Amino acid sequence: MLGRKPELRGRAARLAQLFPTGQGRQAARTPFVLLVVLLLGGGLIGLLVLNSALSEGSFRLDDLQRQTQELTDEEQALQRDVDAYSAPDALQRRARELGMIPGGDPAFLGPDGRIKGVPGPAADRRTSHTMPLLLPPAAQPTEGPATGPTPAPTPQGPVGPAMTPTPGR
């Protein structure tokens, strides 16, 4: 009597029919275990793929930050060069090397078209006077047998910085 199950009646018998017994219970457990194992394996593989993608993004971010820093350093170096070339003393030195001299007093045009001020000649600060444009001796015109006498060049008034020769050149 101990090995037997009690016989159920009525409501208890109907409820007992809903639950599988014996062989049916083992068969229902196998798909559930497979489902859990597949979900856990899929979750682990998903985490591995996500972790790899995040690591790749992190390496790319580091490369871009390093490249940004290098470009910023290069930009600052170039800006220092531009500042050095555009400093007033550097501009003055380079202008003198090109044979330029400081300009005279400027004149201004008003909105109505009238000239304001009197323009002054470009003067060489070393000699304090306007230098005429002189031709080298080889280029000066002379009397030729076929053309007759030619007039000597006359000194011209103030000329622009590129046209004014400097002494010693």
Residue frames relative to the residue before (quaternion, step in Angstrom):
aa qw qx qy qz dx dy dz
M 1.0000 0.0000 0.0000 0.0000 0.00 0.00 0.00
L 0.6125 0.5644 -0.3463 0.4317 3.49 1.14 -0.51
G 0.6921 0.4890 -0.2816 0.4501 3.60 0.95 -0.66
R 0.6488 0.5290 -0.3241 0.4407 3.54 1.18 -0.37
K 0.4242 -0.6634 0.5457 0.2868 3.50 -1.21 0.52
P 0.4968 -0.6430 0.4721 0.3419 3.53 -1.05 0.64
E 0.4642 -0.6735 0.5046 0.2762 3.52 -1.07 0.71
L 0.2659 -0.7847 0.5465 0.1218 3.52 -0.83 1.03
R 0.1432 -0.7957 0.5855 0.0589 3.52 -1.13 0.69
G 0.8285 0.2701 -0.1842 0.4547 3.50 -1.24 0.41
R 0.8584 -0.0562 0.0909 0.5017 3.45 -0.94 -1.06
A 0.6369 0.5307 -0.3191 0.4591 3.61 0.95 -0.80
A 0.6426 0.5173 -0.3283 0.4602 3.61 1.03 -0.72
R 0.6493 0.5081 -0.3223 0.4651 3.57 1.00 -0.77
L 0.6526 0.4976 -0.3079 0.4814 3.63 1.01 -0.81
A 0.6433 0.5278 -0.3281 0.4471 3.61 0.96 -0.73
Q 0.6217 0.5449 -0.3474 0.4425 3.58 1.10 -0.55
L 0.6133 0.5670 -0.3475 0.4261 3.61 1.17 -0.52
F 0.7099 0.4082 -0.2474 0.5179 3.60 1.09 -0.59
P 0.4135 -0.7090 0.5043 0.2685 3.60 -0.83 0.94
T 0.1867 -0.7740 0.5965 0.1014 3.54 -1.16 0.57
G 0.8530 0.2036 -0.1436 0.4585 3.50 -1.24 0.60
Q 0.8643 0.0225 0.0300 0.5016 3.56 -0.80 -1.15
G 0.6358 0.5464 -0.3249 0.4378 3.63 0.94 -0.72
R 0.6245 0.5421 -0.3381 0.4492 3.62 1.05 -0.71
Q 0.6601 0.5012 -0.3092 0.4663 3.62 0.92 -0.83
A 0.6645 0.5028 -0.3078 0.4593 3.60 0.97 -0.80
A 0.6655 0.4973 -0.3083 0.4635 3.65 1.00 -0.67
R 0.6425 0.5426 -0.3240 0.4334 3.62 1.09 -0.58
T 0.6051 0.5993 -0.3566 0.3840 3.65 1.00 -0.68
P 0.6855 0.4527 -0.3238 0.4694 3.68 0.75 -0.79
F 0.6226 0.5444 -0.3445 0.4442 3.61 1.01 -0.71
V 0.6532 0.4975 -0.3093 0.4797 3.59 0.95 -0.86
L 0.6454 0.5109 -0.3200 0.4691 3.61 0.95 -0.81
L 0.6409 0.5255 -0.3195 0.4593 3.59 0.98 -0.82
V 0.6611 0.4964 -0.3028 0.4742 3.59 0.91 -0.88
V 0.6554 0.5015 -0.3162 0.4680 3.61 0.91 -0.88
L 0.6592 0.4984 -0.3124 0.4684 3.63 0.94 -0.83
L 0.6531 0.5056 -0.3213 0.4633 3.61 0.94 -0.79
L 0.6611 0.4908 -0.3085 0.4763 3.60 0.94 -0.82
G 0.6593 0.4974 -0.3123 0.4694 3.61 0.93 -0.83
G 0.6552 0.5056 -0.3082 0.4691 3.59 0.96 -0.86
G 0.6402 0.5221 -0.3187 0.4648 3.57 1.03 -0.79
L 0.6631 0.4960 -0.3077 0.4686 3.60 0.94 -0.83
I 0.6522 0.4943 -0.3211 0.4767 3.59 0.97 -0.79
G 0.6315 0.5297 -0.3242 0.4643 3.58 1.02 -0.78
L 0.6503 0.5053 -0.3104 0.4748 3.60 0.97 -0.81
L 0.6359 0.5290 -0.3234 0.4596 3.58 1.03 -0.79
V 0.6614 0.4904 -0.3012 0.4811 3.60 0.94 -0.89
L 0.6545 0.5104 -0.3091 0.4644 3.60 0.93 -0.86
N 0.6547 0.5079 -0.3070 0.4681 3.58 0.95 -0.85
S 0.6457 0.5104 -0.3211 0.4684 3.60 0.99 -0.79
A 0.6533 0.5064 -0.3161 0.4656 3.60 0.95 -0.84
L 0.6534 0.5017 -0.3149 0.4713 3.60 0.96 -0.79
S 0.6452 0.5126 -0.3257 0.4635 3.59 0.99 -0.75
E 0.6408 0.5159 -0.3187 0.4707 3.58 0.98 -0.84
G 0.6541 0.5075 -0.3044 0.4712 3.58 0.98 -0.83
S 0.6380 0.5302 -0.3210 0.4569 3.55 1.05 -0.75
F 0.6503 0.5007 -0.3137 0.4775 3.60 1.00 -0.82
R 0.6437 0.5135 -0.3183 0.4697 3.58 0.98 -0.82
L 0.6385 0.5257 -0.3207 0.4617 3.58 0.99 -0.82
D 0.6414 0.5154 -0.3209 0.4691 3.60 0.98 -0.82
D 0.6485 0.5136 -0.3165 0.4642 3.61 0.96 -0.85
L 0.6782 0.4885 -0.2936 0.4639 3.58 0.92 -0.89
Q 0.6350 0.5122 -0.3346 0.4716 3.60 1.03 -0.72
R 0.6473 0.5060 -0.3207 0.4713 3.60 0.98 -0.79
Q 0.6517 0.5052 -0.3076 0.4749 3.59 0.98 -0.85
T 0.6342 0.5230 -0.3279 0.4655 3.59 1.01 -0.78
Q 0.6539 0.5078 -0.3147 0.4643 3.59 0.94 -0.83
E 0.6476 0.5111 -0.3208 0.4653 3.61 0.96 -0.83
L 0.6745 0.4846 -0.2983 0.4704 3.59 0.92 -0.86
T 0.6238 0.5253 -0.3388 0.4693 3.60 1.06 -0.68
D 0.6435 0.5092 -0.3203 0.4733 3.58 0.98 -0.81
E 0.6561 0.5069 -0.3118 0.4641 3.59 0.96 -0.86
E 0.6414 0.5240 -0.3240 0.4573 3.58 0.99 -0.84
Q 0.6591 0.5025 -0.3107 0.4654 3.59 0.96 -0.84
A 0.6384 0.5136 -0.3326 0.4669 3.60 1.00 -0.75
L 0.6595 0.4953 -0.3083 0.4740 3.59 0.96 -0.84
Q 0.6384 0.5179 -0.3333 0.4617 3.60 1.01 -0.75
R 0.6224 0.5247 -0.3391 0.4715 3.61 1.06 -0.71
D 0.6374 0.5186 -0.3262 0.4673 3.60 1.03 -0.79
V 0.6514 0.5071 -0.3151 0.4682 3.58 0.94 -0.88
D 0.6518 0.5122 -0.3146 0.4625 3.58 0.95 -0.85
A 0.6578 0.5052 -0.3173 0.4598 3.59 0.99 -0.80
Y 0.6832 0.4794 -0.2917 0.4672 3.62 0.98 -0.81
S 0.7394 0.4069 -0.2380 0.4806 3.59 1.04 -0.64
A 0.3951 0.6942 -0.5003 0.3341 3.61 1.20 0.26
P 0.6099 -0.6010 0.3640 0.3666 3.62 -0.97 0.75
D 0.6760 0.4853 -0.3210 0.4522 3.62 0.86 -0.81
A 0.6421 0.5075 -0.3300 0.4704 3.61 1.04 -0.71
L 0.6457 0.5078 -0.3251 0.4685 3.60 0.97 -0.77
Q 0.6507 0.5150 -0.3193 0.4578 3.58 0.96 -0.84
R 0.6519 0.5166 -0.3130 0.4585 3.58 0.95 -0.88
R 0.6862 0.4730 -0.2908 0.4700 3.59 0.88 -0.89
A 0.6238 0.5264 -0.3461 0.4626 3.61 1.05 -0.66
R 0.6519 0.4976 -0.3188 0.4751 3.60 0.97 -0.79
E 0.6214 0.5348 -0.3419 0.4594 3.61 1.03 -0.71
L 0.6925 0.4499 -0.2679 0.4963 3.58 1.12 -0.66
G 0.5531 -0.6388 0.3804 0.3759 3.59 1.27 0.01
M 0.4500 0.6872 -0.4595 0.3378 3.58 1.20 0.31
I 0.1811 -0.7581 0.6158 0.1153 3.56 -1.21 0.58
P 0.6160 -0.5562 0.3872 0.4016 3.60 -1.14 0.47
G 0.4801 -0.6766 0.4843 0.2777 3.58 -1.05 0.74
G 0.5513 -0.6043 0.4657 0.3377 3.53 -1.30 0.30
D 0.7550 -0.3229 0.2764 0.4993 3.51 -1.28 -0.46
P 0.3566 -0.7498 0.5110 0.2224 3.61 -0.87 0.86
A 0.2645 -0.6890 0.6384 0.2185 3.53 -1.37 0.23
F 0.2535 -0.7817 0.5583 0.1138 3.53 -1.12 0.72
L 0.3211 -0.7131 0.5880 0.2066 3.54 -1.17 0.64
G 0.3311 -0.7391 0.5538 0.1933 3.54 -0.86 0.98
P 0.6805 -0.4895 0.3411 0.4253 3.60 -1.23 0.22
D 0.6798 0.4738 -0.2957 0.4753 3.59 1.16 -0.50
G 0.5991 -0.6016 0.3415 0.4032 3.62 1.27 0.03
R 0.5279 0.6198 -0.4268 0.3937 3.60 1.21 0.04
I 0.4294 -0.6837 0.5341 0.2507 3.53 -1.15 0.70
K 0.1347 -0.7833 0.6043 0.0559 3.55 -0.86 0.99
G 0.7807 0.2580 -0.2239 0.5233 3.56 -0.74 1.03
V 0.3619 -0.6999 0.5718 0.2286 3.52 -1.33 0.25
P 0.3626 -0.7422 0.5090 0.2423 3.59 -0.60 1.05
G 0.2555 -0.7631 0.5778 0.1358 3.51 -1.06 0.82
P 0.5725 -0.5971 0.4203 0.3729 3.59 -1.15 0.45
A 0.5106 -0.5950 0.5175 0.3428 3.52 -1.27 0.48
A 0.0779 -0.8250 0.5598 0.0031 3.56 -0.52 1.17
D 0.4284 -0.6585 0.5521 0.2792 3.52 -1.09 0.73
R 0.4360 -0.7331 0.4600 0.2469 3.56 -0.59 1.10
R 0.6276 0.5549 -0.3481 0.4207 3.58 1.12 -0.54
T 0.7817 0.2927 -0.1652 0.5253 3.61 1.03 -0.72
S 0.3140 -0.8004 0.4588 0.2240 3.59 1.33 -0.21
H 0.7125 0.3401 -0.3131 0.5279 3.61 0.95 0.71
T 0.5851 -0.5803 0.4318 0.3667 3.53 -1.25 0.37
M 0.2823 -0.7682 0.5538 0.1534 3.55 -0.87 0.95
P 0.3790 -0.7193 0.5265 0.2488 3.62 -0.83 0.89
L 0.5205 -0.6081 0.4948 0.3384 3.51 -1.25 0.44
L 0.0537 -0.8075 0.5872 -0.0150 3.59 -0.58 1.15
L 0.3547 -0.7180 0.5581 0.2172 3.52 -1.04 0.78
P 0.5365 -0.5993 0.4617 0.3739 3.60 -1.05 0.58
P 0.6672 -0.5341 0.3290 0.4017 3.62 -1.11 0.59
A 0.6595 0.5151 -0.3288 0.4378 3.63 0.92 -0.74
A 0.7226 0.4371 -0.2522 0.4725 3.62 1.06 -0.62
Q 0.5117 0.6468 -0.4378 0.3579 3.62 1.20 -0.14
P 0.4620 -0.6898 0.4768 0.2887 3.59 -0.91 0.85
T 0.1279 -0.7763 0.6149 0.0536 3.53 -1.07 0.74
E 0.6276 -0.5068 0.4020 0.4332 3.55 -1.27 0.10
G 0.1352 -0.7937 0.5899 0.0617 3.53 -0.79 0.95
P 0.5948 -0.6012 0.3861 0.3682 3.62 -1.06 0.61
A 0.7401 0.4130 -0.2584 0.4636 3.61 0.92 -0.77
T 0.7605 0.4059 -0.2195 0.4569 3.60 0.94 -0.74
G 0.4575 -0.6750 0.4662 0.3432 3.58 1.07 -0.41
P 0.7284 -0.4193 0.2856 0.4605 3.54 -1.24 -0.11
T 0.1711 -0.7524 0.6280 0.1010 3.52 -1.15 0.76
P 0.5197 -0.6464 0.4443 0.3387 3.57 -0.99 0.68
A 0.5081 -0.6231 0.5002 0.3216 3.52 -1.18 0.63
P 0.5715 -0.5942 0.4203 0.3790 3.59 -1.10 0.60
T 0.2967 -0.7400 0.5755 0.1820 3.53 -1.05 0.78
P 0.5283 -0.6127 0.4634 0.3616 3.56 -1.03 0.66
Q 0.3065 -0.7550 0.5546 0.1690 3.53 -0.95 0.90
G 0.6231 -0.5384 0.4183 0.3832 3.52 -1.29 0.32
P 0.7867 -0.2908 0.2171 0.4995 3.56 -1.24 -0.37
V 0.1234 -0.7768 0.6159 0.0447 3.50 -1.02 0.87
G 0.6624 -0.5296 0.3572 0.3915 3.53 -1.27 0.35
P 0.7142 -0.4812 0.3058 0.4061 3.57 -1.28 0.36
A 0.6833 0.4856 -0.3115 0.4475 3.60 0.95 -0.76
M 0.6945 0.4775 -0.2754 0.4623 3.61 1.16 -0.49
T 0.6365 0.5469 -0.3375 0.4264 3.60 1.15 -0.42
P 0.3020 -0.7531 0.5484 0.2024 3.61 -0.63 1.03
T 0.3072 -0.7229 0.5834 0.2066 3.53 -1.20 0.50
P 0.5900 -0.5810 0.4116 0.3808 3.58 -1.08 0.64
G 0.7785 0.3375 -0.2547 0.4638 3.56 -1.09 0.70
R 0.6438 0.5097 -0.3438 0.4555 3.59 1.15 0.11
